[in-house]
Amino acid sequence: MAKDITAKELKDRIDSGEELLILDVREPSEFQETNIKGKLIPLGTLPNRIEEISDWKDKEVIVHCRSGKRSANAQAFMEMHGFENVRNLEGGILAYNAL
């Protein structure tokens, strides 16, 4: 099971220009308010849309939501479907925006 990622670690990696696979499992309205350029697949639609990211299975994927609860559920779901390196953003976008 992958280790979670802190908001500071993620921000540092984004600021350095690193190409990251980021999955945002919030709702579209939340994504419009603020986002960190991840792929938006709301948690409720993830089971039907998992194939859209099937080529991410062997790569590091950072998943986030507002506070970290939905993304923890997404992380568990993805791991059950063969994703090997899913990292949940601790504290979600709230923690990221607080930096």
Gaussian input, Z-matrix of N, CA and C with variables (Angstrom, degrees):
# hf/3-21g

backbone

0 1
 N
 C     1     B1
 C     2     B2     1     A1
 N     3     B3     2     A2     1     D1
 C     4     B4     3     A3     2     D2
 C     5     B5     4     A4     3     D3
 N     6     B6     5     A5     4     D4
 C     7     B7     6     A6     5     D5
 C     8     B8     7     A7     6     D6
 N     9     B9     8     A8     7     D7
 C    10    B10     9     A9     8     D8
 C    11    B11    10    A10     9     D9
 N    12    B12    11    A11    10    D10
 C    13    B13    12    A12    11    D11
 C    14    B14    13    A13    12    D12
 N    15    B15    14    A14    13    D13
 C    16    B16    15    A15    14    D14
 C    17    B17    16    A16    15    D15
 N    18    B18    17    A17    16    D16
 C    19    B19    18    A18    17    D17
 C    20    B20    19    A19    18    D18
 N    21    B21    20    A20    19    D19
 C    22    B22    21    A21    20    D20
 C    23    B23    22    A22    21    D21
 N    24    B24    23    A23    22    D22
 C    25    B25    24    A24    23    D23
 C    26    B26    25    A25    24    D24
 N    27    B27    26    A26    25    D25
 C    28    B28    27    A27    26    D26
 C    29    B29    28    A28    27    D27
 N    30    B30    29    A29    28    D28
 C    31    B31    30    A30    29    D29
 C    32    B32    31    A31    30    D30
 N    33    B33    32    A32    31    D31
 C    34    B34    33    A33    32    D32
 C    35    B35    34    A34    33    D33
 N    36    B36    35    A35    34    D34
 C    37    B37    36    A36    35    D35
 C    38    B38    37    A37    36    D36
 N    39    B39    38    A38    37    D37
 C    40    B40    39    A39    38    D38
 C    41    B41    40    A40    39    D39
 N    42    B42    41    A41    40    D40
 C    43    B43    42    A42    41    D41
 C    44    B44    43    A43    42    D42
 N    45    B45    44    A44    43    D43
 C    46    B46    45    A45    44    D44
 C    47    B47    46    A46    45    D45
 N    48    B48    47    A47    46    D46
 C    49    B49    48    A48    47    D47
 C    50    B50    49    A49    48    D48
 N    51    B51    50    A50    49    D49
 C    52    B52    51    A51    50    D50
 C    53    B53    52    A52    51    D51
 N    54    B54    53    A53    52    D52
 C    55    B55    54    A54    53    D53
 C    56    B56    55    A55    54    D54
 N    57    B57    56    A56    55    D55
 C    58    B58    57    A57    56    D56
 C    59    B59    58    A58    57    D57
 N    60    B60    59    A59    58    D58
 C    61    B61    60    A60    59    D59
 C    62    B62    61    A61    60    D60
 N    63    B63    62    A62    61    D61
 C    64    B64    63    A63    62    D62
 C    65    B65    64    A64    63    D63
 N    66    B66    65    A65    64    D64
 C    67    B67    66    A66    65    D65
 C    68    B68    67    A67    66    D66
 N    69    B69    68    A68    67    D67
 C    70    B70    69    A69    68    D68
 C    71    B71    70    A70    69    D69
 N    72    B72    71    A71    70    D70
 C    73    B73    72    A72    71    D71
 C    74    B74    73    A73    72    D72
 N    75    B75    74    A74    73    D73
 C    76    B76    75    A75    74    D74
 C    77    B77    76    A76    75    D75
 N    78    B78    77    A77    76    D76
 C    79    B79    78    A78    77    D77
 C    80    B80    79    A79    78    D78
 N    81    B81    80    A80    79    D79
 C    82    B82    81    A81    80    D80
 C    83    B83    82    A82    81    D81
 N    84    B84    83    A83    82    D82
 C    85    B85    84    A84    83    D83
 C    86    B86    85    A85    84    D84
 N    87    B87    86    A86    85    D85
 C    88    B88    87    A87    86    D86
 C    89    B89    88    A88    87    D87
 N    90    B90    89    A89    88    D88
 C    91    B91    90    A90    89    D89
 C    92    B92    91    A91    90    D90
 N    93    B93    92    A92    91    D91
 C    94    B94    93    A93    92    D92
 C    95    B95    94    A94    93    D93
 N    96    B96    95    A95    94    D94
 C    97    B97    96    A96    95    D95
 C    98    B98    97    A97    96    D96
 N    99    B99    98    A98    97    D97
 C   100   B100    99    A99    98    D98
 C   101   B101   100   A100    99    D99
 N   102   B102   101   A101   100   D100
 C   103   B103   102   A102   101   D101
 C   104   B104   103   A103   102   D102
 N   105   B105   104   A104   103   D103
 C   106   B106   105   A105   104   D104
 C   107   B107   106   A106   105   D105
 N   108   B108   107   A107   106   D106
 C   109   B109   108   A108   107   D107
 C   110   B110   109   A109   108   D108
 N   111   B111   110   A110   109   D109
 C   112   B112   111   A111   110   D110
 C   113   B113   112   A112   111   D111
 N   114   B114   113   A113   112   D112
 C   115   B115   114   A114   113   D113
 C   116   B116   115   A115   114   D114
 N   117   B117   116   A116   115   D115
 C   118   B118   117   A117   116   D116
 C   119   B119   118   A118   117   D117
 N   120   B120   119   A119   118   D118
 C   121   B121   120   A120   119   D119
 C   122   B122   121   A121   120   D120
 N   123   B123   122   A122   121   D121
 C   124   B124   123   A123   122   D122
 C   125   B125   124   A124   123   D123
 N   126   B126   125   A125   124   D124
 C   127   B127   126   A126   125   D125
 C   128   B128   127   A127   126   D126
 N   129   B129   128   A128   127   D127
 C   130   B130   129   A129   128   D128
 C   131   B131   130   A130   129   D129
 N   132   B132   131   A131   130   D130
 C   133   B133   132   A132   131   D131
 C   134   B134   133   A133   132   D132
 N   135   B135   134   A134   133   D133
 C   136   B136   135   A135   134   D134
 C   137   B137   136   A136   135   D135
 N   138   B138   137   A137   136   D136
 C   139   B139   138   A138   137   D137
 C   140   B140   139   A139   138   D138
 N   141   B141   140   A140   139   D139
 C   142   B142   141   A141   140   D140
 C   143   B143   142   A142   141   D141
 N   144   B144   143   A143   142   D142
 C   145   B145   144   A144   143   D143
 C   146   B146   145   A145   144   D144
 N   147   B147   146   A146   145   D145
 C   148   B148   147   A147   146   D146
 C   149   B149   148   A148   147   D147
 N   150   B150   149   A149   148   D148
 C   151   B151   150   A150   149   D149
 C   152   B152   151   A151   150   D150
 N   153   B153   152   A152   151   D151
 C   154   B154   153   A153   152   D152
 C   155   B155   154   A154   153   D153
 N   156   B156   155   A155   154   D154
 C   157   B157   156   A156   155   D155
 C   158   B158   157   A157   156   D156
 N   159   B159   158   A158   157   D157
 C   160   B160   159   A159   158   D158
 C   161   B161   160   A160   159   D159
 N   162   B162   161   A161   160   D160
 C   163   B163   162   A162   161   D161
 C   164   B164   163   A163   162   D162
 N   165   B165   164   A164   163   D163
 C   166   B166   165   A165   164   D164
 C   167   B167   166   A166   165   D165
 N   168   B168   167   A167   166   D166
 C   169   B169   168   A168   167   D167
 C   170   B170   169   A169   168   D168
 N   171   B171   170   A170   169   D169
 C   172   B172   171   A171   170   D170
 C   173   B173   172   A172   171   D171
 N   174   B174   173   A173   172   D172
 C   175   B175   174   A174   173   D173
 C   176   B176   175   A175   174   D174
 N   177   B177   176   A176   175   D175
 C   178   B178   177   A177   176   D176
 C   179   B179   178   A178   177   D177
 N   180   B180   179   A179   178   D178
 C   181   B181   180   A180   179   D179
 C   182   B182   181   A181   180   D180
 N   183   B183   182   A182   181   D181
 C   184   B184   183   A183   182   D182
 C   185   B185   184   A184   183   D183
 N   186   B186   185   A185   184   D184
 C   187   B187   186   A186   185   D185
 C   188   B188   187   A187   186   D186
 N   189   B189   188   A188   187   D187
 C   190   B190   189   A189   188   D188
 C   191   B191   190   A190   189   D189
 N   192   B192   191   A191   190   D190
 C   193   B193   192   A192   191   D191
 C   194   B194   193   A193   192   D192
 N   195   B195   194   A194   193   D193
 C   196   B196   195   A195   194   D194
 C   197   B197   196   A196   195   D195
 N   198   B198   197   A197   196   D196
 C   199   B199   198   A198   197   D197
 C   200   B200   199   A199   198   D198
 N   201   B201   200   A200   199   D199
 C   202   B202   201   A201   200   D200
 C   203   B203   202   A202   201   D201
 N   204   B204   203   A203   202   D202
 C   205   B205   204   A204   203   D203
 C   206   B206   205   A205   204   D204
 N   207   B207   206   A206   205   D205
 C   208   B208   207   A207   206   D206
 C   209   B209   208   A208   207   D207
 N   210   B210   209   A209   208   D208
 C   211   B211   210   A210   209   D209
 C   212   B212   211   A211   210   D210
 N   213   B213   212   A212   211   D211
 C   214   B214   213   A213   212   D212
 C   215   B215   214   A214   213   D213
 N   216   B216   215   A215   214   D214
 C   217   B217   216   A216   215   D215
 C   218   B218   217   A217   216   D216
 N   219   B219   218   A218   217   D217
 C   220   B220   219   A219   218   D218
 C   221   B221   220   A220   219   D219
 N   222   B222   221   A221   220   D220
 C   223   B223   222   A222   221   D221
 C   224   B224   223   A223   222   D222
 N   225   B225   224   A224   223   D223
 C   226   B226   225   A225   224   D224
 C   227   B227   226   A226   225   D225
 N   228   B228   227   A227   226   D226
 C   229   B229   228   A228   227   D227
 C   230   B230   229   A229   228   D228
 N   231   B231   230   A230   229   D229
 C   232   B232   231   A231   230   D230
 C   233   B233   232   A232   231   D231
 N   234   B234   233   A233   232   D232
 C   235   B235   234   A234   233   D233
 C   236   B236   235   A235   234   D234
 N   237   B237   236   A236   235   D235
 C   238   B238   237   A237   236   D236
 C   239   B239   238   A238   237   D237
 N   240   B240   239   A239   238   D238
 C   241   B241   240   A240   239   D239
 C   242   B242   241   A241   240   D240
 N   243   B243   242   A242   241   D241
 C   244   B244   243   A243   242   D242
 C   245   B245   244   A244   243   D243
 N   246   B246   245   A245   244   D244
 C   247   B247   246   A246   245   D245
 C   248   B248   247   A247   246   D246
 N   249   B249   248   A248   247   D247
 C   250   B250   249   A249   248   D248
 C   251   B251   250   A250   249   D249
 N   252   B252   251   A251   250   D250
 C   253   B253   252   A252   251   D251
 C   254   B254   253   A253   252   D252
 N   255   B255   254   A254   253   D253
 C   256   B256   255   A255   254   D254
 C   257   B257   256   A256   255   D255
 N   258   B258   257   A257   256   D256
 C   259   B259   258   A258   257   D257
 C   260   B260   259   A259   258   D258
 N   261   B261   260   A260   259   D259
 C   262   B262   261   A261   260   D260
 C   263   B263   262   A262   261   D261
 N   264   B264   263   A263   262   D262
 C   265   B265   264   A264   263   D263
 C   266   B266   265   A265   264   D264
 N   267   B267   266   A266   265   D265
 C   268   B268   267   A267   266   D266
 C   269   B269   268   A268   267   D267
 N   270   B270   269   A269   268   D268
 C   271   B271   270   A270   269   D269
 C   272   B272   271   A271   270   D270
 N   273   B273   272   A272   271   D271
 C   274   B274   273   A273   272   D272
 C   275   B275   274   A274   273   D273
 N   276   B276   275   A275   274   D274
 C   277   B277   276   A276   275   D275
 C   278   B278   277   A277   276   D276
 N   279   B279   278   A278   277   D277
 C   280   B280   279   A279   278   D278
 C   281   B281   280   A280   279   D279
 N   282   B282   281   A281   280   D280
 C   283   B283   282   A282   281   D281
 C   284   B284   283   A283   282   D282
 N   285   B285   284   A284   283   D283
 C   286   B286   285   A285   284   D284
 C   287   B287   286   A286   285   D285
 N   288   B288   287   A287   286   D286
 C   289   B289   288   A288   287   D287
 C   290   B290   289   A289   288   D288
 N   291   B291   290   A290   289   D289
 C   292   B292   291   A291   290   D290
 C   293   B293   292   A292   291   D291
 N   294   B294   293   A293   292   D292
 C   295   B295   294   A294   293   D293
 C   296   B296   295   A295   294   D294

   B1=1.4587
   B2=1.5353
   B3=1.3074
   B4=1.4692
   B5=1.5235
   B6=1.2982
   B7=1.4521
   B8=1.5292
   B9=1.3275
   B10=1.4515
   B11=1.5289
   B12=1.3218
   B13=1.4627
   B14=1.5271
   B15=1.3164
   B16=1.4630
   B17=1.5216
   B18=1.3271
   B19=1.4621
   B20=1.5313
   B21=1.3288
   B22=1.4678
   B23=1.5258
   B24=1.3245
   B25=1.4674
   B26=1.5319
   B27=1.3378
   B28=1.4614
   B29=1.5208
   B30=1.3284
   B31=1.4667
   B32=1.5251
   B33=1.3206
   B34=1.4673
   B35=1.5277
   B36=1.3179
   B37=1.4628
   B38=1.5330
   B39=1.3289
   B40=1.4669
   B41=1.5296
   B42=1.3312
   B43=1.4675
   B44=1.5250
   B45=1.3286
   B46=1.4628
   B47=1.5316
   B48=1.3382
   B49=1.4591
   B50=1.5145
   B51=1.3300
   B52=1.4628
   B53=1.5352
   B54=1.3256
   B55=1.4638
   B56=1.5298
   B57=1.3145
   B58=1.4609
   B59=1.5198
   B60=1.3224
   B61=1.4614
   B62=1.5266
   B63=1.3327
   B64=1.4556
   B65=1.5177
   B66=1.3265
   B67=1.4577
   B68=1.5188
   B69=1.3254
   B70=1.4594
   B71=1.5256
   B72=1.3399
   B73=1.4639
   B74=1.5298
   B75=1.3384
   B76=1.4639
   B77=1.5291
   B78=1.3102
   B79=1.4564
   B80=1.5300
   B81=1.3407
   B82=1.4753
   B83=1.5316
   B84=1.3188
   B85=1.4667
   B86=1.5292
   B87=1.3304
   B88=1.4651
   B89=1.5319
   B90=1.3232
   B91=1.4598
   B92=1.5281
   B93=1.3409
   B94=1.4676
   B95=1.5165
   B96=1.3241
   B97=1.4658
   B98=1.5197
   B99=1.3078
   B100=1.4613
   B101=1.5221
   B102=1.3329
   B103=1.4678
   B104=1.5153
   B105=1.3158
   B106=1.4629
   B107=1.5300
   B108=1.3254
   B109=1.4631
   B110=1.5267
   B111=1.3174
   B112=1.4525
   B113=1.5154
   B114=1.3155
   B115=1.4613
   B116=1.5188
   B117=1.3117
   B118=1.4567
   B119=1.5214
   B120=1.3302
   B121=1.4642
   B122=1.5303
   B123=1.3431
   B124=1.4655
   B125=1.5314
   B126=1.3314
   B127=1.4612
   B128=1.5312
   B129=1.3160
   B130=1.4689
   B131=1.5156
   B132=1.3260
   B133=1.4643
   B134=1.5262
   B135=1.3271
   B136=1.4642
   B137=1.5327
   B138=1.3425
   B139=1.4702
   B140=1.5269
   B141=1.3316
   B142=1.4658
   B143=1.5220
   B144=1.3386
   B145=1.4635
   B146=1.5298
   B147=1.3293
   B148=1.4646
   B149=1.5374
   B150=1.3354
   B151=1.4708
   B152=1.5238
   B153=1.3498
   B154=1.4703
   B155=1.5236
   B156=1.3213
   B157=1.4622
   B158=1.5299
   B159=1.3053
   B160=1.4746
   B161=1.5268
   B162=1.3393
   B163=1.4653
   B164=1.5341
   B165=1.3308
   B166=1.4622
   B167=1.5322
   B168=1.3320
   B169=1.4673
   B170=1.5201
   B171=1.3238
   B172=1.4640
   B173=1.5265
   B174=1.3304
   B175=1.4650
   B176=1.5261
   B177=1.3282
   B178=1.4560
   B179=1.5275
   B180=1.3284
   B181=1.4583
   B182=1.5259
   B183=1.3216
   B184=1.4618
   B185=1.5207
   B186=1.3262
   B187=1.4579
   B188=1.5266
   B189=1.3390
   B190=1.4639
   B191=1.5213
   B192=1.3274
   B193=1.4547
   B194=1.5240
   B195=1.3150
   B196=1.4620
   B197=1.5266
   B198=1.3550
   B199=1.4690
   B200=1.5220
   B201=1.3153
   B202=1.4557
   B203=1.5160
   B204=1.3424
   B205=1.4668
   B206=1.5257
   B207=1.3161
   B208=1.4684
   B209=1.5123
   B210=1.3307
   B211=1.4678
   B212=1.5254
   B213=1.3352
   B214=1.4701
   B215=1.5260
   B216=1.3348
   B217=1.4649
   B218=1.5248
   B219=1.3228
   B220=1.4638
   B221=1.5241
   B222=1.3337
   B223=1.4645
   B224=1.5326
   B225=1.3233
   B226=1.4724
   B227=1.5266
   B228=1.3234
   B229=1.4673
   B230=1.5275
   B231=1.3248
   B232=1.4600
   B233=1.5225
   B234=1.3308
   B235=1.4619
   B236=1.5232
   B237=1.3318
   B238=1.4699
   B239=1.5313
   B240=1.3241
   B241=1.4590
   B242=1.5288
   B243=1.3252
   B244=1.4587
   B245=1.5166
   B246=1.3263
   B247=1.4677
   B248=1.5246
   B249=1.3303
   B250=1.4572
   B251=1.5225
   B252=1.3431
   B253=1.4568
   B254=1.5309
   B255=1.3386
   B256=1.4654
   B257=1.5220
   B258=1.3205
   B259=1.4662
   B260=1.5239
   B261=1.3154
   B262=1.4593
   B263=1.5269
   B264=1.3335
   B265=1.4633
   B266=1.5271
   B267=1.3391
   B268=1.4656
   B269=1.5248
   B270=1.3299
   B271=1.4567
   B272=1.5140
   B273=1.3251
   B274=1.4543
   B275=1.5203
   B276=1.3298
   B277=1.4611
   B278=1.5293
   B279=1.3216
   B280=1.4631
   B281=1.5302
   B282=1.3287
   B283=1.4649
   B284=1.5204
   B285=1.3335
   B286=1.4616
   B287=1.5300
   B288=1.3249
   B289=1.4645
   B290=1.5159
   B291=1.3287
   B292=1.4633
   B293=1.5290
   B294=1.3375
   B295=1.4765
   B296=1.5195
   A1=108.97
   A2=115.19
   A3=120.86
   A4=111.05
   A5=114.37
   A6=121.91
   A7=108.95
   A8=116.39
   A9=119.97
   A10=109.79
   A11=115.92
   A12=121.59
   A13=108.96
   A14=116.13
   A15=119.79
   A16=109.54
   A17=115.07
   A18=120.29
   A19=110.40
   A20=117.20
   A21=120.29
   A22=111.11
   A23=116.62
   A24=119.34
   A25=110.58
   A26=116.09
   A27=119.58
   A28=110.72
   A29=117.46
   A30=120.84
   A31=110.61
   A32=116.98
   A33=120.39
   A34=110.92
   A35=116.37
   A36=120.46
   A37=111.30
   A38=117.05
   A39=120.68
   A40=109.76
   A41=115.80
   A42=120.38
   A43=112.36
   A44=117.07
   A45=120.43
   A46=111.80
   A47=116.27
   A48=120.29
   A49=114.51
   A50=116.40
   A51=119.91
   A52=110.52
   A53=116.09
   A54=121.14
   A55=108.02
   A56=116.30
   A57=120.83
   A58=110.51
   A59=115.23
   A60=120.63
   A61=106.65
   A62=116.08
   A63=121.69
   A64=108.63
   A65=115.78
   A66=122.00
   A67=108.61
   A68=116.40
   A69=123.89
   A70=107.14
   A71=117.80
   A72=120.51
   A73=112.60
   A74=116.37
   A75=120.37
   A76=110.08
   A77=115.94
   A78=121.84
   A79=109.58
   A80=117.68
   A81=120.45
   A82=114.01
   A83=118.27
   A84=119.83
   A85=110.99
   A86=117.16
   A87=120.91
   A88=110.26
   A89=115.31
   A90=121.84
   A91=110.12
   A92=116.89
   A93=121.05
   A94=111.28
   A95=117.18
   A96=121.08
   A97=111.20
   A98=116.44
   A99=121.67
   A100=109.04
   A101=115.86
   A102=118.61
   A103=109.48
   A104=114.65
   A105=121.03
   A106=109.93
   A107=114.09
   A108=122.48
   A109=113.56
   A110=115.89
   A111=118.89
   A112=110.77
   A113=116.03
   A114=121.61
   A115=107.29
   A116=117.40
   A117=122.25
   A118=110.58
   A119=115.51
   A120=122.17
   A121=105.54
   A122=117.98
   A123=119.55
   A124=111.18
   A125=115.51
   A126=121.15
   A127=112.40
   A128=117.12
   A129=120.61
   A130=113.92
   A131=117.44
   A132=120.67
   A133=112.53
   A134=117.40
   A135=120.70
   A136=113.70
   A137=119.03
   A138=117.19
   A139=113.69
   A140=117.77
   A141=121.48
   A142=113.02
   A143=117.30
   A144=120.59
   A145=113.28
   A146=117.30
   A147=121.27
   A148=111.90
   A149=116.84
   A150=120.29
   A151=111.93
   A152=117.02
   A153=120.36
   A154=112.06
   A155=116.47
   A156=120.05
   A157=111.57
   A158=117.23
   A159=120.20
   A160=112.19
   A161=117.72
   A162=119.39
   A163=112.02
   A164=117.60
   A165=122.18
   A166=111.82
   A167=118.73
   A168=121.88
   A169=114.65
   A170=117.61
   A171=119.66
   A172=112.15
   A173=116.96
   A174=121.70
   A175=109.98
   A176=116.04
   A177=119.93
   A178=108.32
   A179=116.20
   A180=122.26
   A181=107.44
   A182=116.18
   A183=120.82
   A184=106.70
   A185=115.79
   A186=120.78
   A187=108.76
   A188=115.45
   A189=118.28
   A190=111.55
   A191=113.97
   A192=122.49
   A193=106.77
   A194=118.11
   A195=120.93
   A196=110.96
   A197=116.45
   A198=119.36
   A199=114.38
   A200=117.92
   A201=121.05
   A202=115.52
   A203=117.60
   A204=119.45
   A205=112.53
   A206=117.71
   A207=119.77
   A208=111.14
   A209=116.06
   A210=118.24
   A211=111.63
   A212=117.75
   A213=120.02
   A214=109.67
   A215=117.01
   A216=120.74
   A217=110.43
   A218=116.31
   A219=120.52
   A220=110.58
   A221=116.17
   A222=121.63
   A223=109.82
   A224=116.65
   A225=120.83
   A226=110.66
   A227=117.02
   A228=121.48
   A229=110.74
   A230=115.71
   A231=119.64
   A232=111.29
   A233=117.09
   A234=120.21
   A235=110.81
   A236=117.25
   A237=120.50
   A238=111.07
   A239=116.90
   A240=121.61
   A241=112.68
   A242=116.03
   A243=120.33
   A244=116.92
   A245=117.65
   A246=119.32
   A247=107.60
   A248=116.23
   A249=120.46
   A250=115.07
   A251=118.37
   A252=120.15
   A253=110.15
   A254=115.81
   A255=121.36
   A256=108.52
   A257=116.04
   A258=121.23
   A259=109.11
   A260=116.10
   A261=122.68
   A262=109.54
   A263=116.55
   A264=121.15
   A265=108.64
   A266=115.91
   A267=121.27
   A268=110.09
   A269=116.73
   A270=121.09
   A271=114.13
   A272=117.15
   A273=122.08
   A274=114.37
   A275=114.41
   A276=120.83
   A277=110.75
   A278=117.63
   A279=120.14
   A280=110.56
   A281=116.03
   A282=120.10
   A283=110.84
   A284=116.42
   A285=120.93
   A286=110.43
   A287=116.91
   A288=120.84
   A289=112.70
   A290=117.77
   A291=121.42
   A292=112.40
   A293=116.62
   A294=119.86
   A295=111.69
   D1=136.20
   D2=-177.09
   D3=-73.81
   D4=152.50
   D5=176.84
   D6=-81.52
   D7=145.68
   D8=177.33
   D9=-68.90
   D10=167.11
   D11=-179.15
   D12=-120.75
   D13=140.12
   D14=178.61
   D15=-82.81
   D16=158.62
   D17=178.06
   D18=-60.36
   D19=-40.50
   D20=-179.33
   D21=-64.41
   D22=-44.02
   D23=178.96
   D24=-60.55
   D25=-44.07
   D26=179.96
   D27=-64.02
   D28=-45.76
   D29=-179.20
   D30=-61.38
   D31=-42.94
   D32=178.73
   D33=-60.31
   D34=-41.25
   D35=-178.84
   D36=-69.48
   D37=-38.91
   D38=176.83
   D39=-66.43
   D40=-46.15
   D41=-179.00
   D42=-61.42
   D43=-28.47
   D44=-179.96
   D45=-80.47
   D46=-3.76
   D47=177.82
   D48=87.30
   D49=9.15
   D50=-179.56
   D51=-63.94
   D52=137.49
   D53=175.95
   D54=-80.20
   D55=117.86
   D56=-176.86
   D57=-121.83
   D58=149.48
   D59=172.31
   D60=-95.15
   D61=109.42
   D62=-176.41
   D63=-118.35
   D64=126.26
   D65=178.09
   D66=-111.11
   D67=122.17
   D68=179.58
   D69=-102.58
   D70=117.25
   D71=-176.79
   D72=-103.95
   D73=19.82
   D74=176.25
   D75=-80.63
   D76=-179.32
   D77=177.88
   D78=-84.46
   D79=157.10
   D80=-178.40
   D81=-53.75
   D82=-38.06
   D83=-179.18
   D84=-65.13
   D85=-36.85
   D86=177.39
   D87=-67.55
   D88=-39.72
   D89=-179.30
   D90=-63.13
   D91=-38.65
   D92=-179.94
   D93=-66.67
   D94=-34.13
   D95=-179.77
   D96=-64.71
   D97=-48.81
   D98=-179.50
   D99=-159.41
   D100=136.11
   D101=177.26
   D102=-151.77
   D103=161.65
   D104=179.55
   D105=-115.68
   D106=39.09
   D107=172.94
   D108=60.95
   D109=34.98
   D110=174.70
   D111=-90.07
   D112=174.75
   D113=174.41
   D114=-82.44
   D115=128.21
   D116=-178.77
   D117=-90.83
   D118=115.63
   D119=169.66
   D120=-137.31
   D121=97.75
   D122=-179.08
   D123=-53.40
   D124=143.06
   D125=-175.17
   D126=-50.04
   D127=-42.78
   D128=-177.93
   D129=-63.19
   D130=-22.08
   D131=-179.64
   D132=-101.22
   D133=-5.88
   D134=-176.12
   D135=-56.78
   D136=-44.30
   D137=179.80
   D138=-56.83
   D139=-35.53
   D140=-179.37
   D141=-84.88
   D142=-12.99
   D143=-175.04
   D144=-118.11
   D145=7.45
   D146=-176.33
   D147=-57.26
   D148=-30.31
   D149=-179.53
   D150=-64.03
   D151=-24.95
   D152=-179.90
   D153=-62.83
   D154=-23.80
   D155=-178.58
   D156=-119.55
   D157=20.52
   D158=-177.07
   D159=-61.00
   D160=-26.35
   D161=179.11
   D162=-77.83
   D163=0.40
   D164=176.06
   D165=-92.58
   D166=-3.16
   D167=-170.55
   D168=-54.46
   D169=-37.09
   D170=-176.60
   D171=-102.47
   D172=15.80
   D173=-179.47
   D174=-115.81
   D175=162.99
   D176=174.03
   D177=-71.26
   D178=128.12
   D179=177.32
   D180=-123.82
   D181=128.72
   D182=176.61
   D183=-103.62
   D184=121.39
   D185=-177.92
   D186=-112.28
   D187=139.73
   D188=-179.93
   D189=-146.96
   D190=161.37
   D191=174.11
   D192=-140.21
   D193=-150.42
   D194=-178.81
   D195=-74.08
   D196=-48.96
   D197=-173.80
   D198=-125.15
   D199=-9.02
   D200=178.45
   D201=112.72
   D202=-10.16
   D203=-178.44
   D204=-77.65
   D205=-50.45
   D206=178.85
   D207=-63.08
   D208=-38.77
   D209=-179.28
   D210=-69.03
   D211=-29.34
   D212=174.55
   D213=-65.33
   D214=-39.01
   D215=176.20
   D216=-65.37
   D217=-42.10
   D218=178.42
   D219=-63.44
   D220=-40.96
   D221=178.84
   D222=-57.98
   D223=-48.55
   D224=-179.51
   D225=-62.58
   D226=-43.26
   D227=179.53
   D228=-61.57
   D229=-45.45
   D230=-178.60
   D231=-65.06
   D232=-40.03
   D233=178.32
   D234=-62.89
   D235=-36.83
   D236=177.21
   D237=-65.93
   D238=-21.67
   D239=-179.15
   D240=-104.00
   D241=22.66
   D242=169.43
   D243=92.51
   D244=5.31
   D245=175.97
   D246=-76.79
   D247=128.64
   D248=-168.94
   D249=-96.55
   D250=-20.24
   D251=-173.18
   D252=-141.38
   D253=67.74
   D254=-179.84
   D255=-99.40
   D256=124.32
   D257=-178.63
   D258=-115.91
   D259=127.19
   D260=179.69
   D261=-88.94
   D262=132.51
   D263=177.09
   D264=-74.01
   D265=112.95
   D266=-178.87
   D267=-63.26
   D268=124.36
   D269=178.83
   D270=81.35
   D271=-2.92
   D272=175.59
   D273=62.14
   D274=-159.69
   D275=-177.31
   D276=-65.53
   D277=-24.84
   D278=177.17
   D279=-61.65
   D280=-45.06
   D281=178.59
   D282=-67.46
   D283=-39.86
   D284=-179.35
   D285=-63.32
   D286=-45.36
   D287=-178.61
   D288=-69.92
   D289=-19.78
   D290=-179.12
   D291=-78.31
   D292=-10.98
   D293=-178.99
   D294=-71.76

